[in-house]
Amino acid sequence: AATKERLEKEIKNAQARFDEEVGNRVKAKEN
């Protein structure tokens, strides 16, 4: 169970970094 929770946390962290990267690229295009 702990492994599954850790995996889900890793996925959330990866998605957050991806969203942040995409957001930075969108901002860069707007400027």
Secondary structure, DSSP 8 states (H G I E B T S, - for coil): -HHHHHHHHHHHHHHHHHHHHHHHHHHHHH-
